Amino acid sequence: MKKSDIPSLHGLDVRTLRLYEAVAATGNLTQAAKANHLAIGAASRRIKNFETMIGKPLLERSSRGLSLTPAGQLIAEHVAKILEPLNALGIASMVLRRGIKGHVRVLSNGAAITAHLPSTLSRFRKKHPSVLVDVEEVLSRNTAQALMQKRANIGILVDTAPTLGLAHFPYRNERMLLVAPAGHPLERHARIRFEDTLDHEYIGLTPSSSIYALLGEQARSVGKTIRIHAQVGGLDNACRMVASGLGLTVAPEGLARSLKSALNLKLIELDGDKYVFNQIVVHHNESVLTDMERHMLEHLRTDREPLRPSRRAKA
């Protein structure tokens, strides 16, 4: 191939690359636009222009969201390689300005970021106040691949997602709860069978969601289907849709309880031992980790949430 045959990609900027990286990680243009401080229309134009520059469709668009085409996956890998040194430069600049002595980057799904990581990282900060922790939201199914691409050395994901042979250990194990809006016909229940909820509408996630894959399987086992009223990206967004009275959803207990008061949600236990949400920490071999990354790994391995008082103890 002649050098003159290679597209020049004239006009391509770092902001577009960061936007594309976020779309590839989340599968959601709205979230990616928000993370990059762009209006949704401007973000959409940037992605379309980027596809025009590349000369191939990079994303498959449907009512269920966005997914990468084979060409899009290849471009995402190259974009990650381009941004890696720029991210390192930005971090080095921050370290110099703030006098920070270390840096740790963690990739995590949205459920852990909403429910558990804030308190986990608060306790880590007390031990290591001069360490900068950089957390990026990534879908569980993409986390191991992102680690293999050297975007980070530590990730948090659902245990049903691929680990690609990376070392891993448990992080949080919790029940899944039915989440209902105030005034819903089911709110009087303290505990309910999942199959008894299927006459009501649900707010669903993308088909690749591990939770909704499990729920779909359970519905089919009793000869029913889930009545999906709307699909959104992210469990926290699903809970907000529920709060507006648009349907039910199922969410991990930690996330559901963290949103319960603010959104006036009703939480109902699901009968059966199948409805569990287990999260794990995956990581590269500890021999390639920095000292601070090893400290973070040990903290994630040993950190536990403070026990909530039981109802009887409160009484």
C-alpha positions in Angstrom: 0.0 0.0 0.0 1.3 3.4 -0.9 1.6 6.1 1.8 -0.7 8.3 -0.4 -3.4 5.6 -0.2 -3.7 6.0 3.6 -6.5 8.3 4.7 -5.1 11.5 6.3 -8.0 11.8 8.8 -7.6 15.5 8.5 -9.6 17.4 11.2 -9.7 14.5 13.7 -9.3 15.7 17.2 -8.7 14.2 20.6 -12.2 15.1 21.8 -13.7 12.9 19.1 -11.4 10.0 20.0 -12.4 10.3 23.7 -16.0 10.4 22.7 -15.7 7.3 20.6 -13.8 5.5 23.4 -16.6 6.3 25.8 -19.3 5.1 23.3 -17.4 1.8 22.8 -17.1 1.3 26.5 -20.7 2.1 27.5 -22.7 1.3 24.4 -24.6 4.5 25.1 -24.2 7.8 23.2 -26.0 9.9 25.8 -23.7 8.7 28.6 -20.6 9.2 26.4 -21.7 12.7 25.4 -22.4 13.6 29.1 -19.0 12.3 30.1 -17.3 14.4 27.5 -19.4 17.6 28.2 -21.1 17.5 24.8 -24.7 18.0 23.7 -26.2 14.8 22.3 -26.6 16.4 18.8 -23.0 17.5 18.7 -21.8 14.1 19.9 -23.9 12.3 17.2 -22.4 14.6 14.5 -18.8 13.8 15.7 -19.4 10.1 15.6 -21.0 10.3 12.1 -18.0 12.4 10.9 -15.6 9.9 12.4 -17.3 7.1 10.5 -17.1 9.1 7.3 -13.3 9.6 7.9 -12.8 5.9 8.5 -15.0 4.9 5.5 -16.8 2.1 7.3 -19.8 1.9 9.7 -18.3 1.7 13.2 -21.5 1.3 15.2 -24.7 -0.7 14.8 -27.7 1.4 15.9 -31.0 -0.1 17.0 -33.8 0.6 19.5 -31.7 -1.5 21.9 -28.7 0.8 21.8 -25.3 0.8 20.2 -22.8 -2.0 19.6 -19.5 -2.1 17.7 -19.2 -3.5 14.2 -16.1 -5.6 13.5 -14.6 -2.5 12.0 -15.6 -0.5 15.0 -13.9 -3.0 17.3 -10.7 -2.7 15.4 -10.8 1.1 15.5 -11.6 1.1 19.2 -8.4 -0.9 19.8 -6.4 1.7 17.9 -8.1 4.6 19.6 -7.2 3.1 23.0 -3.6 2.9 21.9 -3.6 6.5 20.7 -5.1 7.8 23.9 -3.0 5.8 26.3 0.1 8.1 26.2 -2.2 11.2 26.2 -3.9 9.9 29.4 -0.4 9.3 30.9 0.6 12.8 30.0 -2.5 14.3 31.6 -2.0 12.3 34.8 1.7 13.3 35.0 0.7 16.9 34.7 -1.9 16.5 37.5 0.7 14.8 39.7 3.1 17.6 39.2 0.5 20.3 40.0 -1.0 18.6 43.1 2.1 16.9 44.6 0.5 13.5 44.2 2.8 10.6 44.9 1.0 7.8 43.1 -1.8 7.0 40.7 -4.2 4.0 40.3 -6.7 3.5 37.5 -9.7 1.2 38.0 -12.3 0.2 35.4 -15.7 -0.6 36.9 -19.3 -1.3 36.0 -21.9 1.3 36.9 -23.5 -0.7 39.7 -20.3 -0.8 41.7 -19.6 2.9 41.1 -23.0 3.9 42.4 -23.3 1.5 45.3 -19.9 0.4 46.7 -16.9 2.2 45.2 -17.5 5.6 46.9 -17.2 4.1 50.4 -14.4 1.7 49.3 -12.3 4.5 47.9 -13.0 6.8 50.8 -11.5 4.2 53.1 -8.6 3.8 50.7 -8.0 7.5 50.7 -7.6 7.6 54.5 -4.8 5.1 54.2 -3.2 6.7 51.1 -4.2 10.4 51.0 -1.6 11.3 48.4 -2.7 8.7 45.8 -4.8 9.8 42.8 -7.5 7.2 42.0 -9.0 7.3 38.5 -12.2 5.4 38.0 -13.7 4.8 34.5 -17.1 3.3 33.9 -17.0 0.3 31.5 -19.6 -2.4 30.8 -18.7 -5.7 32.6 -18.6 -7.6 29.3 -15.9 -5.2 28.0 -13.7 -4.9 31.1 -11.4 -7.8 30.7 -10.8 -6.9 27.1 -10.0 -3.3 28.2 -7.4 -4.6 30.7 -5.8 -6.8 28.0 -5.5 -3.6 25.9 -3.6 -2.0 28.9 -6.2 0.7 29.6 -5.8 -0.3 33.2 -4.5 -3.1 35.4 -7.5 -3.5 37.7 -11.2 -3.9 36.9 -14.5 -4.7 38.7 -17.1 -6.7 36.8 -20.0 -9.1 37.2 -18.8 -12.7 37.7 -20.8 -13.9 34.6 -18.7 -11.6 32.3 -15.6 -13.0 30.5 -12.3 -12.7 32.4 -10.1 -13.8 29.5 -7.8 -15.8 31.9 -7.0 -12.8 34.2 -6.6 -13.4 37.9 -9.7 -12.5 39.9 -11.2 -12.6 43.4 -14.7 -11.8 44.9 -15.6 -8.2 45.6 -19.3 -7.9 46.6 -22.0 -10.6 46.7 -25.5 -9.4 47.1 -29.1 -10.2 46.4 -31.1 -8.7 43.6 -34.3 -6.9 44.6 -37.5 -6.0 42.7 -37.7 -2.2 42.4 -41.1 -0.7 42.2 -42.4 2.9 42.2 -44.5 4.2 45.1 -48.1 3.4 44.6 -47.5 0.3 42.5 -49.9 -2.6 43.0 -47.0 -4.8 44.2 -45.6 -2.4 46.8 -47.5 -4.2 49.6 -45.4 -7.3 49.2 -42.3 -7.8 51.3 -41.3 -10.9 49.2 -42.6 -12.2 45.9 -41.9 -14.8 43.3 -40.4 -13.4 40.1 -43.0 -15.2 37.9 -45.8 -13.4 39.8 -44.5 -10.0 38.6 -44.6 -10.8 34.9 -48.1 -9.4 34.3 -46.6 -6.0 34.9 -44.3 -3.9 32.7 -40.6 -3.7 33.2 -37.8 -1.2 32.4 -35.2 -3.4 30.9 -31.5 -3.1 30.0 -29.7 -4.1 26.8 -30.0 -7.8 25.8 -26.3 -8.3 26.8 -27.1 -7.4 30.4 -26.3 -10.4 32.7 -29.3 -9.5 35.0 -31.8 -9.5 32.2 -30.3 -12.6 30.6 -31.0 -14.4 33.9 -34.5 -12.9 34.2 -35.4 -13.8 30.6 -34.3 -17.3 31.2 -36.5 -17.5 34.4 -39.5 -16.1 32.6 -39.1 -18.6 29.8 -38.9 -21.5 32.3 -42.5 -20.7 33.3 -43.7 -20.1 29.8 -43.8 -16.3 30.0 -41.8 -13.3 28.7 -40.8 -10.1 30.3 -43.1 -7.2 29.2 -40.4 -4.6 28.4 -41.9 -1.0 28.4 -38.6 0.7 27.7 -34.9 -0.1 27.6 -32.1 2.1 29.0 -28.4 1.9 29.6 -27.4 1.4 33.2 -29.2 0.1 36.3 -29.2 3.6 38.0 -31.1 4.9 34.9 -33.5 2.0 35.0 -34.3 2.9 38.7 -34.9 6.5 37.7 -37.4 5.4 35.1 -39.1 3.2 37.7 -39.4 6.2 40.0 -41.3 8.0 37.2 -43.9 5.2 37.3 -42.9 3.6 34.0 -42.5 0.0 35.2 -40.5 -2.3 37.4 -36.9 -3.3 37.3 -34.5 -5.6 39.2 -31.3 -4.3 40.7 -28.6 -5.3 43.1 -29.4 -4.6 46.7 -26.6 -2.1 47.3 -27.5 0.1 44.3 -31.2 -0.2 45.0 -30.8 0.9 48.6 -28.5 3.7 47.7 -31.3 5.2 45.4 -34.3 4.2 47.5 -34.8 7.4 49.5 -33.9 9.9 46.9 -36.2 8.3 44.3 -39.0 7.1 46.7 -38.6 3.5 45.5 -40.2 0.4 47.0 -37.9 -2.6 47.3 -39.2 -6.1 47.4 -37.2 -9.3 48.0 -37.4 -12.0 45.2 -38.1 -15.5 46.4 -35.5 -18.1 45.4 -31.7 -18.5 45.5 -31.1 -17.7 41.8 -31.4 -13.9 42.1 -27.9 -13.0 43.2 -25.4 -10.4 41.8 -21.8 -11.3 42.4 -19.0 -8.9 41.5 -15.4 -9.7 41.2 -12.1 -7.9 40.9 -9.9 -8.9 37.9 -6.3 -7.9 37.5 -3.0 -8.4 35.7 -0.3 -10.5 37.4 0.9 -8.6 40.5 4.5 -8.6 39.2 3.5 -6.0 36.6 1.6 -3.8 39.0 3.0 -0.7 40.6 3.3 -0.5 44.4 0.1 1.7 44.6 -1.8 -0.7 42.4 -0.8 -3.6 44.7 -2.0 -1.5 47.7 -5.3 -0.9 45.9 -5.7 -4.6 45.0 -5.1 -5.6 48.7 -7.6 -3.0 49.8 -10.3 -4.3 47.4 -9.5 -7.8 48.6 -10.0 -7.0 52.3 -12.3 -4.0 52.4 -15.8 -4.8 53.7 -18.9 -2.6 54.1 -19.8 -1.8 57.7 -22.7 -4.0 58.8 -26.1 -2.3 58.9 -28.0 -2.7 62.2 -30.7 -5.4 62.0 -34.3 -4.4 62.2 -34.6 -6.2 65.5 -31.6 -4.3 66.9 -33.2 -1.0 65.8 -36.4 -2.0 67.5 
